[in-house]
């Protein structure tokens, strides 16, 4: 299994690029969002990868972060969602957007991805609602691992990519705290996602307070 590659970009196409790793060229397919964030031809980059092997086909898919890769693996576990559909969803929403859409049950956000119809979008939200917290809870650990990849890349990533680990860590800690208070993973994830969407750059205590207000009995 090829889990990560680091090398120089030989050429770029609309949805894939060729990365030279010590004389061996790897054809890697990426989402629109990832392609836009990668450096130009001749520059060095590093990507986490997922290898799909079929009887008549082998394809390598690349991701800037481990969180994005884990969402890809989760999305492709949904019936009717292949690798390209997953990349379309991630390219439109990004990992944080996918997490928020699933936690809030917002299948219309998922449907905004190219080639994703309402039935598939609803299935994604329903099938992954209880699985989403596990990926969100892994964000802190995955962000630390991502730092190892960033150190290998000659050109720095965009500022927005560097801000994501702190936000993901705060959401992960808030989820853990709510879980310790007895809230179900689904309810906790929904409240944290909504709180994060309403307060940009919120700290862990901010998210916990906001989520508790959302979870408090009405009336």
C-alpha positions in Angstrom: 0.0 0.0 0.0 1.3 3.4 -1.0 0.4 5.8 1.9 2.4 8.9 1.1 4.7 10.2 -1.6 7.1 13.1 -1.7 8.6 14.3 -5.0 8.8 16.8 -7.8 5.8 17.7 -10.0 6.5 16.7 -13.6 3.2 17.9 -15.1 -0.3 18.9 -14.0 -3.6 18.2 -15.7 -7.2 19.2 -14.7 -7.7 16.4 -12.1 -4.3 14.7 -11.7 -0.6 15.3 -11.7 2.6 13.3 -12.3 5.0 13.3 -9.3 8.6 12.1 -9.9 9.9 10.2 -6.8 13.6 9.4 -7.4 13.0 8.5 -11.1 9.7 6.8 -10.6 6.6 8.7 -11.8 3.4 8.4 -9.9 0.1 9.5 -11.5 -2.0 11.0 -8.7 -5.7 12.1 -8.9 -6.7 14.9 -6.6 -9.8 17.1 -5.8 -10.1 20.5 -7.4 -9.4 22.1 -4.0 -6.2 20.1 -3.6 -5.0 20.8 -7.1 -5.5 24.5 -6.6 -3.4 24.5 -3.5 -0.5 22.5 -4.9 2.7 24.2 -6.3 3.6 24.4 -10.0 5.5 22.2 -12.3 9.1 21.6 -11.1 8.3 22.2 -7.5 8.4 19.6 -4.7 5.2 18.5 -2.9 4.1 15.8 -0.5 0.7 14.0 -0.5 -1.0 11.4 1.6 -2.3 8.7 -0.8 -4.9 6.0 -1.2 -4.4 3.2 -3.7 -7.4 1.7 -5.3 -6.8 -1.7 -7.0 -9.3 -3.4 -9.3 -9.0 -6.2 -11.7 -8.4 -3.9 -14.7 -7.3 -0.7 -13.0 -5.0 0.8 -10.4 -5.4 4.4 -9.4 -3.7 6.6 -6.8 -5.5 9.4 -5.1 -3.8 12.2 -3.3 -4.6 14.4 -0.3 -2.9 17.3 1.5 -3.9 16.1 5.0 -4.6 12.9 6.7 -8.0 14.2 7.7 -8.9 14.7 4.1 -7.7 11.1 3.3 -9.8 9.7 6.2 -12.9 11.5 4.9 -12.2 10.1 1.5 -12.1 6.5 2.8 -15.3 7.1 4.8 -17.1 8.7 1.9 -16.2 5.8 -0.5 -17.7 3.4 2.1 -21.1 4.7 1.2 -23.0 2.7 -1.5 -22.9 4.6 -4.8 -20.0 6.9 -3.9 -16.9 6.1 -5.8 -13.5 7.7 -5.6 -14.3 10.4 -8.1 -17.6 11.3 -6.4 -15.7 11.5 -3.1 -13.1 13.9 -4.6 -16.0 16.0 -6.0 -17.5 16.3 -2.5 -14.2 17.1 -0.9 -13.3 19.5 -3.6 -16.5 21.4 -3.1 -16.8 21.4 0.7 -13.3 20.5 2.0 -12.9 18.2 5.0 -14.3 20.8 7.5 -17.3 21.4 5.2 -18.0 17.7 4.9 -17.9 17.3 8.6 -20.2 20.2 9.2 -22.7 19.1 6.5 -22.9 15.6 7.9 -23.2 16.7 11.5 -25.9 19.2 10.7 -27.7 16.8 8.3 -27.3 19.3 5.5 -27.5 17.0 2.5 -28.1 20.0 0.2 -24.5 21.1 0.9 -23.3 17.6 -0.2 -25.6 17.8 -3.3 -23.8 20.9 -4.4 -20.8 18.7 -5.5 -20.7 18.0 -9.2 -22.4 14.7 -10.1 -23.9 14.2 -6.7 -27.7 13.8 -6.8 -30.2 14.2 -3.9 -30.5 10.5 -3.2 -26.7 10.0 -2.9 -26.4 13.2 -0.9 -29.0 12.0 1.6 -27.4 8.6 1.8 -24.1 10.2 2.6 -25.5 12.2 5.5 -27.6 9.3 6.9 -24.9 6.6 6.6 -22.1 8.7 8.0 -23.8 10.7 10.8 -22.7 8.3 13.5 -19.3 7.8 11.9 -18.4 11.5 11.5 -17.4 12.0 15.2 -14.7 9.3 14.9 -12.9 11.3 12.2 -13.4 14.6 13.9 -12.0 13.1 17.1 -8.9 12.0 15.2 -8.2 15.5 13.9 -5.8 16.5 16.6 -3.6 13.4 16.1 -3.8 13.6 12.3 -2.8 17.3 12.4 0.4 16.5 14.3 1.2 13.8 11.7 0.6 16.3 8.9 3.3 18.5 10.4 5.9 15.9 9.4 4.7 16.2 5.7 4.8 20.0 5.8 8.4 19.8 6.9 9.3 17.9 3.8 7.6 20.3 1.3 9.9 23.1 0.0 7.1 25.5 -0.7 4.8 26.4 2.3 1.1 25.5 2.1 -1.5 28.3 1.8 -2.3 30.1 5.1 -5.7 28.6 5.3 -4.2 25.1 5.3 -2.0 26.0 8.3 -4.9 27.3 10.3 -7.0 24.2 9.9 -5.1 21.9 12.5 -5.8 24.3 15.4 -9.5 24.5 14.5 -9.7 20.8 14.1 -8.0 20.2 17.5 -10.4 22.6 19.3 -13.4 20.7 17.7 -11.9 17.4 18.7 -11.4 18.5 22.3 -14.9 19.9 22.5 -16.3 16.6 21.2 -14.4 14.7 23.8 -15.6 17.0 26.6 -19.2 16.7 25.6 -18.9 12.9 25.3 -17.6 12.9 28.9 -20.7 14.8 29.9 -22.9 12.0 28.6 -24.0 13.5 25.2 -24.3 11.1 22.3 -21.6 11.3 19.5 -24.2 12.4 17.0 -25.7 15.2 19.1 -22.3 16.3 20.2 -20.9 16.4 16.7 -23.9 18.4 15.4 -23.7 21.0 18.2 -19.9 21.4 17.8 -20.2 21.7 14.1 -22.9 24.4 14.4 -20.9 26.3 17.0 -17.7 26.2 14.9 -19.6 27.5 11.9 -21.1 30.4 13.8 -17.8 31.4 15.5 -14.7 31.6 13.4 -11.5 30.8 15.2 -13.3 29.6 18.4 -11.3 28.0 21.1 -12.1 24.8 22.8 -13.9 26.5 25.8 -15.8 28.7 23.4 -17.0 25.7 21.4 -18.0 23.8 24.6 -20.0 26.7 25.9 -21.7 27.4 22.6 -22.5 23.6 22.1 -23.9 23.3 25.6 -26.3 26.2 24.8 -27.4 24.4 21.7 -27.9 21.1 23.5 -29.8 22.7 26.4 -33.5 21.7 26.6 -35.7 24.2 24.9 -38.6 25.9 26.7 
